[in-house]
Amino acid sequence: MKIKKNLSLFISLLTFSLLTFTSSCSERNETVSCFPNANVSVQLNLSLPSYYALQNVGGWVDVNEEGSGTRGLIVVRITSGFKVYDKNAPHICPDKDTTLEVKNGTAIHCPKDNAEWILITGQPTAVAKIAPKTYGYSFDSNSNILSIYN
């Protein structure tokens, strides 16, 4: 009887652990399922005046060039390199007011529902529970070229 009780307790704990693990994984999807997929492939010459802000930590630029996704990118200089955010809100389906914008030089803001994220880290601070979608990059310090891709 004691073995049966212990086995029952073990199965209950295992089931609870698996359910907790599964639900926590499904909550951390990178974006909502209706997030638009687009090819991202942009090269920025940081020697050009339009990208001078990226010479200093905390500096950011709005990129709306060909190859920068469906709504553009927000590129931020951080201590360890760069952060490249998609301007589509990651937590709600695309609509007329869901293009992310930089607010006060310190936050990313969604005008549709006032969701906000910390510009330097992408950490959500209001409404949304997931960070904006980010893209990979490589930086050639010799040529001062920042290549952004997905």
C-alpha positions as CSV (number, residue, x, y, z in Angstrom):
1,M,0.0,0.0,0.0
2,K,2.8,2.4,0.8
3,I,4.5,1.7,-2.6
4,K,1.2,2.4,-4.3
5,K,0.8,5.7,-2.4
6,N,4.4,6.8,-3.2
7,L,4.0,5.9,-6.8
8,S,0.8,7.9,-7.0
9,L,2.5,10.9,-5.3
10,F,5.4,10.6,-7.8
11,I,3.1,10.5,-10.8
12,S,1.2,13.5,-9.5
13,L,4.4,15.5,-9.0
14,L,5.7,14.5,-12.4
15,T,2.5,15.5,-14.1
16,F,2.4,18.8,-12.3
17,S,6.1,19.5,-13.2
18,L,5.5,18.7,-16.9
19,L,2.4,20.9,-17.0
20,T,4.2,23.8,-15.4
21,F,7.2,23.4,-17.8
22,T,4.9,23.1,-20.8
23,S,2.8,26.2,-19.9
24,S,5.9,28.3,-19.1
25,C,7.4,27.4,-22.5
26,S,4.3,28.2,-24.4
27,E,4.0,31.6,-22.6
28,R,7.4,32.7,-23.9
29,N,6.7,32.6,-27.6
30,E,8.9,35.2,-29.4
31,T,5.8,36.9,-31.0
32,V,2.1,36.4,-31.5
33,S,1.2,33.9,-34.2
34,C,0.0,36.6,-36.6
35,F,3.4,38.4,-36.6
36,P,4.5,39.1,-40.2
37,N,7.6,37.2,-41.4
38,A,9.8,39.3,-43.7
39,N,13.3,39.0,-45.0
40,V,15.6,41.3,-43.1
41,S,18.9,42.2,-44.7
42,V,20.3,45.7,-44.2
43,Q,23.8,47.2,-44.2
44,L,24.3,50.5,-42.4
45,N,27.5,52.5,-42.8
46,L,27.9,54.1,-39.4
47,S,30.3,56.7,-40.8
48,L,27.3,58.4,-42.5
49,P,25.7,61.3,-40.7
50,S,22.3,59.6,-40.5
51,Y,23.8,56.9,-38.3
52,Y,26.1,59.0,-36.1
53,A,23.8,58.3,-33.1
54,L,25.0,54.7,-33.2
55,Q,28.5,55.8,-32.3
56,N,27.6,56.2,-28.6
57,V,26.0,53.8,-26.1
58,G,22.3,54.7,-25.8
59,G,22.2,56.2,-29.3
60,W,19.5,54.8,-31.5
61,V,18.2,55.2,-35.1
62,D,15.0,54.3,-36.9
63,V,15.7,52.3,-40.0
64,N,13.2,52.2,-42.9
65,E,15.3,51.1,-45.8
66,E,14.6,48.3,-48.2
67,G,15.2,45.0,-46.5
68,S,14.3,46.3,-43.0
69,G,11.1,44.2,-42.6
70,T,7.5,45.2,-43.0
71,R,7.6,48.3,-40.7
72,G,11.3,49.0,-40.2
73,L,13.8,48.5,-37.4
74,I,14.9,50.3,-34.3
75,V,18.7,49.9,-33.9
76,V,20.3,50.8,-30.5
77,R,23.9,51.0,-29.4
78,I,24.5,49.1,-26.2
79,T,27.6,48.5,-24.2
80,S,28.3,45.1,-25.7
81,G,27.3,46.0,-29.3
82,F,23.8,46.6,-30.7
83,K,20.2,45.6,-30.3
84,V,18.0,45.5,-33.4
85,Y,14.3,45.5,-32.8
86,D,11.5,44.9,-35.3
87,K,9.0,47.7,-35.3
88,N,6.0,45.4,-35.4
89,A,4.5,45.0,-31.9
90,P,5.3,41.5,-30.7
91,H,2.3,41.0,-28.5
92,I,-0.7,42.0,-30.7
93,C,-1.6,41.4,-34.4
94,P,-0.6,44.1,-36.8
95,D,-3.0,46.9,-37.1
96,K,-2.9,50.6,-38.0
97,D,-1.4,51.7,-34.6
98,T,0.9,48.8,-33.8
99,T,4.1,50.2,-35.2
100,L,6.6,50.6,-32.3
101,E,8.3,53.9,-31.8
102,V,11.0,55.3,-29.5
103,K,9.7,57.4,-26.6
104,N,11.9,60.0,-24.8
105,G,15.0,58.2,-26.0
106,T,14.7,55.6,-23.3
107,A,11.6,53.4,-24.1
108,I,10.0,51.6,-27.0
109,H,6.3,52.4,-27.1
110,C,3.2,50.8,-28.8
111,P,0.6,53.6,-29.5
112,K,-2.2,51.0,-29.8
113,D,-2.3,49.9,-26.2
114,N,0.6,51.9,-24.5
115,A,2.8,48.8,-24.1
116,E,6.4,49.8,-23.3
117,W,9.8,48.3,-23.2
118,I,13.2,49.5,-22.0
119,L,15.1,50.7,-25.1
120,I,18.5,49.3,-24.1
121,T,17.3,45.8,-23.0
122,G,13.9,45.2,-24.6
123,Q,12.5,44.3,-21.2
124,P,8.7,44.9,-21.0
125,T,7.6,47.5,-18.5
126,A,3.9,47.9,-19.3
127,V,1.1,45.8,-20.8
128,A,3.2,43.4,-22.9
129,K,4.9,40.3,-21.4
130,I,7.3,39.6,-24.2
131,A,10.2,41.6,-25.6
132,P,10.2,43.0,-29.1
133,K,11.5,40.7,-31.8
134,T,15.2,41.1,-32.3
135,Y,17.5,40.3,-35.3
136,G,21.1,39.2,-35.6
137,Y,23.9,41.5,-36.7
138,S,27.6,41.6,-37.4
139,F,29.7,44.7,-37.1
140,D,33.0,45.3,-39.0
141,S,34.8,48.0,-37.0
142,N,37.3,48.5,-39.7
143,S,34.8,49.5,-42.3
144,N,32.2,50.7,-39.7
145,I,29.5,48.6,-41.4
146,L,26.7,47.1,-39.4
147,S,25.0,44.2,-41.2
148,I,21.5,43.2,-39.9
149,Y,19.9,39.9,-40.9
150,N,17.4,37.2,-39.9
